[in-house]
Amino acid sequence: MARYRKKPVEIEAIQWWKNGDHPDDALPPEHKILPGERSEGRVVRYFRRPEPEYDGQTTHDLCGRIWHDHGWIDTLEGGHTVCPGDWIITGVQGEVYPCKPDIFAATYEPVDG
């Protein structure tokens, strides 16, 4: 079987912890959030599923956090859950997708300058 190496490509990424962390999720300055109101992100949206096993206070087996703490991102391959601590990568064609911290650390390194 032939072997291949990933081409060196620079990407933009930000580590996501909660809704609003991605810089492109920000609302326009003229939008005033009312007390108790939550804003929907443009890149990472709120995680919502109607099934009882995804109740907001139920724990996600993969990361141990409650579903209420998670986000949802639409990717070229469909939608994906975003766990707190995941990296949100903007690819070479402007596409966005989540990446688990251990995979990110094994695949990417900071670019000088």
DSSP file (Angstrom, degrees, kcal/mol; ACC not computed):
  #  RESIDUE AA STRUCTURE BP1 BP2  ACC     N-H-->O    O-->H-N    N-H-->O    O-->H-N    TCO  KAPPA ALPHA  PHI   PSI    X-CA   Y-CA   Z-CA
    1    1 A M              0   0    0      0, 0.0     2,-0.1     0, 0.0     0, 0.0   0.000 360.0 360.0 360.0 137.4    0.0    0.0    0.0
    2    2 A A        -     0   0    0      1,-0.0     2,-0.3     0, 0.0     0, 0.0  -0.390 360.0-137.2 -73.4 152.3    1.3    3.5   -0.9
    3    3 A R        -     0   0    0     -2,-0.1     2,-0.3     2,-0.0    -1,-0.0  -0.861  17.9-167.9-112.4 148.5    2.0    6.0    1.9
    4    4 A Y        -     0   0    0     -2,-0.3     2,-0.4     0, 0.0     0, 0.0  -0.947  11.6-144.7-134.6 152.6    1.2    9.7    1.8
    5    5 A R        -     0   0    0     -2,-0.3     2,-0.2     3,-0.0    -2,-0.0  -0.945  29.1-110.8-117.3 139.9    2.0   12.7    3.9
    6    6 A K        -     0   0    0     -2,-0.4     3,-0.0     1,-0.1     0, 0.0  -0.502  37.8-115.3 -67.9 132.5   -0.4   15.6    4.6
    7    7 A K        -     0   0    0     -2,-0.2     2,-0.6     1,-0.1    -1,-0.1  -0.390  34.0-102.1 -65.8 143.6    0.7   18.8    2.9
    8    8 A P        +     0   0    0      0, 0.0     2,-0.4     0, 0.0    -1,-0.1  -0.582  54.0 168.4 -71.0 118.3    1.7   21.6    5.2
    9    9 A V        -     0   0    0     -2,-0.6     2,-0.4    -3,-0.0    -3,-0.0  -0.997  31.0-132.6-132.6 134.0   -1.3   24.0    5.2
   10   10 A E        +     0   0    0     -2,-0.4     2,-0.3    98,-0.0    98,-0.0  -0.719  30.3 179.4 -86.6 137.1   -1.9   26.9    7.6
   11   11 A I        -     0   0    0     -2,-0.4     2,-0.4    81,-0.0    80,-0.2  -0.842  27.4-121.2-127.8 165.2   -5.3   27.0    9.1
   12   12 A E  E     +A   90   0A   0     78,-1.4    78,-3.1    -2,-0.3     2,-0.3  -0.893  38.1 169.5-103.7 142.1   -7.1   29.3   11.5
   13   13 A A  E     -A   89   0A   0     -2,-0.4     2,-0.4    76,-0.2    76,-0.2  -0.996  19.4-169.6-151.7 151.5   -8.5   27.8   14.7
   14   14 A I  E     -A   88   0A   0     74,-1.6    74,-2.9    -2,-0.3     2,-0.4  -0.995  29.4-119.3-140.1 139.4  -10.0   28.8   18.0
   15   15 A Q  E     -A   87   0A   0     -2,-0.4     2,-0.4    72,-0.2    72,-0.3  -0.675  30.8-144.5 -81.4 130.4  -10.6   26.6   21.0
   16   16 A W        +     0   0    0     70,-3.3    69,-3.9    -2,-0.4    70,-0.3  -0.813  34.5 155.8-101.8 130.0  -14.4   26.6   21.9
   17   17 A W        -     0   0    0      1,-0.5     2,-0.3    -2,-0.4    -1,-0.1   0.621  68.6  -2.7-119.4 -30.5  -15.6   26.5   25.5
   18   18 A K  S >  S-     0   0    0     65,-0.1     3,-2.0    66,-0.1    -1,-0.5  -0.978  90.7 -65.1-158.4 164.3  -19.1   28.0   25.3
   19   19 A N  T 3  S+     0   0    0     -2,-0.3    26,-0.1     1,-0.3    20,-0.1  -0.288 118.9  31.2 -57.2 135.7  -21.5   29.7   22.9
   20   20 A G  T 3  S+     0   0    0     24,-0.3    -1,-0.3     6,-0.0     5,-0.1   0.300  84.6 110.1  98.1  -7.7  -20.1   33.0   21.6
   21   21 A D    <   +     0   0    0     -3,-2.0    -2,-0.1     4,-0.1    -6,-0.1   0.838  56.6  83.8 -69.9 -32.8  -16.4   32.0   21.8
   22   22 A H  S >  S-     0   0    0     -4,-0.2     3,-2.4     1,-0.1     4,-0.4  -0.558  81.6-134.8 -73.9 131.0  -16.0   31.9   18.0
   23   23 A P  G >  S+     0   0    0      0, 0.0     3,-0.8     0, 0.0    -1,-0.1   0.783 104.6  56.2 -59.2 -27.1  -15.2   35.4   16.7
   24   24 A D  G 3  S+     0   0    0      1,-0.2    18,-0.2    17,-0.0    -2,-0.1   0.464  93.5  70.7 -83.5  -0.1  -17.7   35.0   13.8
   25   25 A D  G <  S+     0   0    0     -3,-2.4    -1,-0.2    17,-0.2    -4,-0.1   0.587  72.6 117.4 -85.7 -11.6  -20.5   34.2   16.3
   26   26 A A    <   -     0   0    0     -3,-0.8    -6,-0.0    -4,-0.4    16,-0.0  -0.228  64.7-125.8 -61.9 143.0  -20.6   37.8   17.6
   27   27 A L        -     0   0    0      1,-0.1    -1,-0.1     4,-0.1    -2,-0.1  -0.500  37.8 -87.4 -81.1 156.6  -23.8   39.7   17.0
   28   28 A P    >   -     0   0    0      0, 0.0     3,-2.1     0, 0.0    -1,-0.1  -0.341  40.3-113.8 -61.4 148.3  -23.7   43.1   15.3
   29   29 A P  T 3  S+     0   0    0      0, 0.0    -2,-0.1     0, 0.0    -3,-0.0   0.780 114.2  61.4 -57.8 -27.3  -23.1   45.9   17.7
   30   30 A E  T 3  S+     0   0    0      2,-0.1     2,-0.5     0, 0.0    -3,-0.0   0.669  83.1  95.0 -75.1 -14.2  -26.5   47.4   17.2
   31   31 A H    <   -     0   0    0     -3,-2.1     2,-0.6     1,-0.0    -4,-0.1  -0.670  63.9-157.8 -80.8 122.6  -28.2   44.2   18.5
   32   32 A K        -     0   0    0     -2,-0.5     2,-0.5     0, 0.0    -2,-0.1  -0.889   8.8-140.9-102.7 122.7  -29.0   44.6   22.2
   33   33 A I        -     0   0    0     -2,-0.6     3,-0.1     4,-0.0     6,-0.0  -0.712  18.6-136.2 -83.8 126.9  -29.4   41.4   24.1
   34   34 A L    >   -     0   0    0     -2,-0.5     3,-2.5     1,-0.1    -1,-0.0  -0.437  37.8 -78.8 -77.9 155.0  -32.2   41.6   26.7
   35   35 A P  T 3  S+     0   0    0      0, 0.0    -1,-0.1     0, 0.0     3,-0.1  -0.318 121.1  13.1 -54.9 130.6  -31.7   40.2   30.2
   36   36 A G  T 3  S+     0   0    0      1,-0.3     2,-0.2    -3,-0.1    -2,-0.0   0.309  99.1 126.5  84.4  -8.1  -32.1   36.5   30.1
   37   37 A E    <   -     0   0    0     -3,-2.5     2,-0.4     1,-0.0    -1,-0.3  -0.589  46.1-153.9 -83.0 144.1  -31.9   36.3   26.3
   38   38 A R        -     0   0    0     -2,-0.2     2,-0.4    -3,-0.1    -4,-0.1  -0.940  11.0-135.6-115.7 140.3  -29.3   34.0   24.7
   39   39 A S        -     0   0    0     -2,-0.4     2,-0.4   -20,-0.1    -6,-0.0  -0.757  14.1-126.3 -98.5 143.9  -28.0   34.7   21.2
   40   40 A E        -     0   0    0     -2,-0.4     5,-0.1     5,-0.1     2,-0.1  -0.710  26.9-126.0 -85.0 131.8  -27.6   32.1   18.6
   41   41 A G        -     0   0    0      3,-0.5   -16,-0.1    -2,-0.4     5,-0.1  -0.398   1.6-141.5 -74.9 155.1  -24.1   31.8   17.1
   42   42 A R  S    S+     0   0    0    -18,-0.2   -17,-0.2   -20,-0.1     3,-0.2   0.766 101.1  22.3 -85.0 -28.0  -23.5   32.0   13.3
   43   43 A V  S    S+     0   0    0      1,-0.3     2,-0.7   -21,-0.1    31,-0.5   0.844 132.5  33.0-102.6 -57.4  -20.8   29.3   13.3
   44   44 A V  E    S-C   73   0B   0     29,-0.1    -3,-0.5   -22,-0.1    -1,-0.3  -0.912  78.9-169.6-105.4 113.9  -21.4   27.3   16.5
   45   45 A R  E     -C   72   0B   0     27,-3.1    27,-2.3    -2,-0.7     2,-0.1  -0.438  34.1 -79.1 -94.7 171.3  -25.1   27.1   17.3
   46   46 A Y  E     -C   71   0B   0     25,-0.2     2,-0.6    -2,-0.1    25,-0.2  -0.441  48.3-112.9 -66.3 143.0  -26.8   25.9   20.5
   47   47 A F        +     0   0    0     23,-1.3     2,-0.4    20,-0.2    23,-0.1  -0.700  46.0 169.9 -79.3 120.8  -27.1   22.1   20.7
   48   48 A R        +     0   0    0     -2,-0.6     7,-0.1     7,-0.0    -3,-0.0  -0.989   9.4 158.6-137.0 126.5  -30.8   21.1   20.4
   49   49 A R        -     0   0    0     -2,-0.4     5,-0.1     5,-0.3    -2,-0.0  -0.989  32.6-144.5-141.7 141.6  -32.3   17.7   20.0
   50   50 A P        +     0   0    0      0, 0.0    -1,-0.1     0, 0.0     5,-0.1   0.692  67.9 105.3 -80.2 -17.8  -35.8   16.7   20.9
   51   51 A E  S >  S-     0   0    0      1,-0.1     3,-2.0     3,-0.1    -2,-0.1  -0.355  76.7-126.2 -68.2 142.3  -35.0   13.1   22.1
   52   52 A P  G >  S+     0   0    0      0, 0.0     3,-1.8     0, 0.0    -1,-0.1   0.805 106.9  65.9 -57.9 -31.2  -35.0   12.6   25.9
   53   53 A E  G 3  S+     0   0    0      1,-0.3    -2,-0.1     3,-0.0     0, 0.0   0.645 100.5  52.3 -69.1 -10.6  -31.5   11.2   25.9
   54   54 A Y  G <  S+     0   0    0     -3,-2.0    -5,-0.3    -5,-0.1    -1,-0.3   0.112  76.7 149.0-108.5  20.1  -30.3   14.7   24.8
   55   55 A D    X   -     0   0    0     -3,-1.8     3,-2.1     1,-0.1    12,-0.5  -0.230  61.6-111.2 -51.1 142.9  -32.0   16.5   27.6
   56   56 A G  T 3  S+     0   0    0      1,-0.3    12,-2.6    11,-0.2    13,-0.3   0.729 116.3  45.2 -54.1 -27.6  -30.0   19.6   28.5
   57   57 A Q  T 3  S+     0   0    0     10,-0.2    -1,-0.3     9,-0.2     2,-0.2   0.447  88.8 105.6 -99.1  -0.8  -29.0   18.2   31.9
   58   58 A T  S <  S-     0   0    0     -3,-2.1     9,-2.4    -6,-0.1     2,-0.3  -0.577  75.5-113.9 -78.7 142.5  -28.1   14.7   30.7
   59   59 A T  B     -E   66   0C   0      7,-0.2     2,-0.5    -2,-0.2     7,-0.3  -0.578  17.5-127.8 -83.0 136.1  -24.4   14.0   30.5
   60   60 A H     >  -     0   0    0      5,-3.1     4,-2.7    -2,-0.3     3,-0.3  -0.720  15.4-144.5 -79.5 123.3  -22.6   13.4   27.2
   61   61 A D  T  4 S+     0   0    0     -2,-0.5    -1,-0.1     1,-0.2    -2,-0.0   0.822  92.5  57.5 -60.7 -33.5  -20.7   10.1   27.5
   62   62 A L  T  4 S+     0   0    0      1,-0.2    -1,-0.2     3,-0.1    -3,-0.0   0.908 126.3  10.8 -68.3 -43.3  -17.8   11.2   25.4
   63   63 A C  T  4 S-     0   0    0     -3,-0.3    -2,-0.2     2,-0.2    -1,-0.2   0.570  92.1-123.3-116.5 -12.0  -16.7   14.3   27.4
   64   64 A G  S  < S+     0   0    0     -4,-2.7     2,-0.2     1,-0.3    -3,-0.1   0.529  70.2 121.3  82.9   4.3  -18.7   14.1   30.6
   65   65 A R  S    S-     0   0    0     -5,-0.2    -5,-3.1     1,-0.1    -1,-0.3  -0.670  70.3 -98.8 -98.4 156.2  -20.3   17.5   30.3
   66   66 A I  B >   -E   59   0C   0     -7,-0.3     3,-1.9    -2,-0.2    -7,-0.2  -0.405  31.4-116.0 -72.4 152.4  -24.1   18.1   30.2
   67   67 A W  G >  S+     0   0    0     -9,-2.4     3,-1.9   -12,-0.5   -20,-0.2   0.790 112.0  69.7 -59.9 -28.9  -25.7   18.5   26.8
   68   68 A H  G 3  S+     0   0    0    -12,-2.6    -1,-0.3     1,-0.3   -21,-0.2   0.766  94.8  56.7 -59.9 -25.1  -26.7   22.1   27.6
   69   69 A D  G <  S+     0   0    0     -3,-1.9    -1,-0.3   -13,-0.3    -2,-0.2   0.476  94.3  92.7 -84.5  -3.1  -22.9   23.0   27.5
   70   70 A H    <   -     0   0    0     -3,-1.9   -23,-1.3    -4,-0.2     2,-0.2  -0.445  58.0-151.4 -95.5 163.6  -22.5   21.7   23.9
   71   71 A G  E     -CD  46  82B   0     11,-2.5    11,-2.8   -25,-0.2     2,-0.4  -0.703   8.5-135.1-121.3 177.1  -22.7   23.4   20.5
   72   72 A W  E     -CD  45  81B   0    -27,-2.3   -27,-3.1     9,-0.2     2,-0.4  -0.999  16.5-170.2-136.2 136.2  -23.7   22.3   17.0
   73   73 A I  E     -CD  44  80B   0      7,-2.5     7,-2.4    -2,-0.4     2,-0.5  -0.993  19.1-135.2-131.8 135.3  -21.8   23.1   13.8
   74   74 A D  E     + D   0  79B   0    -31,-0.5    22,-0.3    -2,-0.4     5,-0.2  -0.775  32.6 177.6 -87.0 127.2  -22.8   22.6   10.2
   75   75 A T  E >   - D   0  78B   0      3,-2.1     3,-1.4    -2,-0.5    22,-0.1  -0.676  47.6 -96.5-120.5 176.1  -20.0   21.2    8.2
   76   76 A L  T 3  S+     0   0    0      1,-0.3     3,-0.1    20,-0.3    21,-0.1   0.776 127.0  49.1 -63.7 -25.0  -19.6   20.0    4.6
   77   77 A E  T 3  S-     0   0    0      1,-0.4    -1,-0.3     0, 0.0     2,-0.2   0.375 127.2 -88.4 -94.2   3.3  -20.2   16.4    5.8
   78   78 A G  E <   -D   75   0B   0     -3,-1.4    -3,-2.1     2,-0.0    -1,-0.4  -0.732  69.9 -27.0 117.1-171.0  -23.3   17.4    7.8
   79   79 A G  E     -D   74   0B   0     -2,-0.2     2,-0.3    -5,-0.2    -5,-0.2  -0.481  54.2-168.5 -83.5 150.8  -23.8   18.6   11.4
   80   80 A H  E     -D   73   0B   0     -7,-2.4    -7,-2.5    -2,-0.2     2,-0.2  -0.995  23.4-117.0-138.0 143.6  -21.5   17.8   14.3
   81   81 A T  E     -D   72   0B   0     -2,-0.3     2,-0.5    -9,-0.2    -9,-0.2  -0.544  25.2-147.7 -72.1 141.6  -21.7   18.2   18.0
   82   82 A V  E     -D   71   0B   0    -11,-2.8   -11,-2.5    -2,-0.2   -35,-0.1  -0.969  10.0-157.3-114.9 118.1  -19.1   20.5   19.5
   83   83 A C    >   -     0   0    0     -2,-0.5     3,-2.4   -13,-0.2   -67,-0.2  -0.640  36.3 -89.7 -88.1 149.1  -17.9   19.6   23.0
   84   84 A P  T 3  S+     0   0    0      0, 0.0   -67,-0.3     0, 0.0    -1,-0.1  -0.388 118.2  30.2 -55.5 132.4  -16.4   22.3   25.3
   85   85 A G  T 3  S+     0   0    0    -69,-3.9   -68,-0.2     1,-0.4   -67,-0.0   0.180  88.4 129.7  99.3 -15.9  -12.6   22.3   24.6
   86   86 A D    <   -     0   0    0     -3,-2.4   -70,-3.3   -70,-0.3    -1,-0.4  -0.348  59.0-120.9 -66.1 152.5  -12.9   21.3   20.9
   87   87 A W  E     -AB  15  99A   0     12,-3.0    12,-2.1   -72,-0.3     2,-0.6  -0.786  13.8-144.6 -92.8 139.3  -11.1   23.4   18.4
   88   88 A I  E     -AB  14  98A   0    -74,-2.9   -74,-1.6    -2,-0.4     2,-0.4  -0.936  21.6-160.9-104.4 115.8  -13.1   25.0   15.6
   89   89 A I  E     -AB  13  97A   0      8,-2.9     8,-1.8    -2,-0.6     2,-0.6  -0.795  14.2-152.3-102.1 135.9  -11.0   25.0   12.5
   90   90 A T  E     -AB  12  96A   0    -78,-3.1   -78,-1.4    -2,-0.4     6,-0.2  -0.947  27.9-146.7-102.9 115.9  -11.5   27.2    9.4
   91   91 A G    >   -     0   0    0      4,-3.6     3,-1.8    -2,-0.6   -79,-0.1  -0.008  30.0 -85.9 -79.4-177.0  -10.1   25.3    6.5
   92   92 A V  T 3  S+     0   0    0      1,-0.3    -1,-0.1     2,-0.1   -82,-0.0   0.679 128.2  43.9 -67.1 -19.6   -8.4   26.5    3.3
   93   93 A Q  T 3  S-     0   0    0      2,-0.1    -1,-0.3     0, 0.0     3,-0.1   0.159 124.9 -96.1-110.2  17.9  -11.7   27.1    1.5
   94   94 A G  S <  S+     0   0    0     -3,-1.8    -2,-0.1     1,-0.3     2,-0.1   0.450  78.2 143.0  85.2   0.2  -13.4   28.8    4.4
   95   95 A E        -     0   0    0     -5,-0.1    -4,-3.6     1,-0.0     2,-0.4  -0.421  38.4-146.0 -72.0 150.1  -15.2   25.6    5.6
   96   96 A V  E     +B   90   0A   0    -22,-0.3   -20,-0.3    -6,-0.2    -6,-0.2  -0.922  24.9 158.4-120.3 145.5  -15.5   25.2    9.4
   97   97 A Y  E     -B   89   0A   0     -8,-1.8    -8,-2.9    -2,-0.4     2,-0.2  -0.981  36.1-108.6-160.2 152.7  -15.4   22.0   11.4
   98   98 A P  E     -B   88   0A   0      0, 0.0     2,-0.3     0, 0.0   -10,-0.2  -0.509  26.6-167.8 -84.8 155.7  -14.7   20.8   15.0
   99   99 A C  E     -B   87   0A   0    -12,-2.1   -12,-3.0    -2,-0.2    -2,-0.0  -0.986  25.0-116.5-143.4 130.6  -11.6   18.9   16.0
  100  100 A K     >  -     0   0    0     -2,-0.3     4,-2.6   -14,-0.2     3,-0.3  -0.350  30.6-116.4 -64.5 146.4  -11.0   17.1   19.4
  101  101 A P  H  > S+     0   0    0      0, 0.0     4,-2.5     0, 0.0     5,-0.2   0.845 112.5  50.7 -56.1 -39.5   -8.1   18.6   21.4
  102  102 A D  H  > S+     0   0    0      2,-0.2     4,-1.6     1,-0.2     5,-0.1   0.892 113.0  45.5 -68.9 -37.8   -5.9   15.4   21.2
  103  103 A I  H  > S+     0   0    0     -3,-0.3     4,-1.3     2,-0.2     5,-0.2   0.898 112.7  51.8 -68.7 -40.3   -6.2   15.2   17.4
  104  104 A F  H  X S+     0   0    0     -4,-2.6     4,-3.0     1,-0.2     3,-0.5   0.936 109.9  48.5 -61.0 -46.8   -5.6   18.9   17.1
  105  105 A A  H  < S+     0   0    0     -4,-2.5    -1,-0.2     1,-0.2    -2,-0.2   0.850 113.5  47.3 -63.5 -34.5   -2.4   18.7   19.2
  106  106 A A  H  < S+     0   0    0     -4,-1.6    -1,-0.2    -5,-0.2    -2,-0.2   0.702 122.1  35.2 -78.2 -19.4   -1.1   15.7   17.2
  107  107 A T  H  < S+     0   0    0     -4,-1.3     2,-0.3    -3,-0.5    -2,-0.2   0.762 113.9  46.1-106.6 -31.9   -1.9   17.3   13.8
  108  108 A Y     <  -     0   0    0     -4,-3.0    -1,-0.1    -5,-0.2   -98,-0.0  -0.820  50.6-174.6-120.7 154.1   -1.2   21.0   14.2
  109  109 A E        -     0   0    0     -2,-0.3    -3,-0.0    -3,-0.1    -4,-0.0  -0.970  41.1 -87.6-138.4 154.2    1.5   23.3   15.7
  110  110 A P        -     0   0    0      0, 0.0     2,-0.5     0, 0.0     0, 0.0  -0.257  37.6-128.9 -61.7 148.3    1.6   27.1   16.0
  111  111 A V        -     0   0    0      1,-0.0     2,-0.1     2,-0.0  -101,-0.0  -0.866  23.7-121.2 -98.1 128.9    2.9   29.1   13.1
  112  112 A D              0   0    0     -2,-0.5    -1,-0.0     1,-0.2     0, 0.0  -0.432 360.0 360.0 -68.2 141.1    5.6   31.6   14.0
  113  113 A G              0   0    0     -2,-0.1    -1,-0.2     0, 0.0    -2,-0.0   0.479 360.0 360.0  78.7 360.0    4.8   35.2   13.2
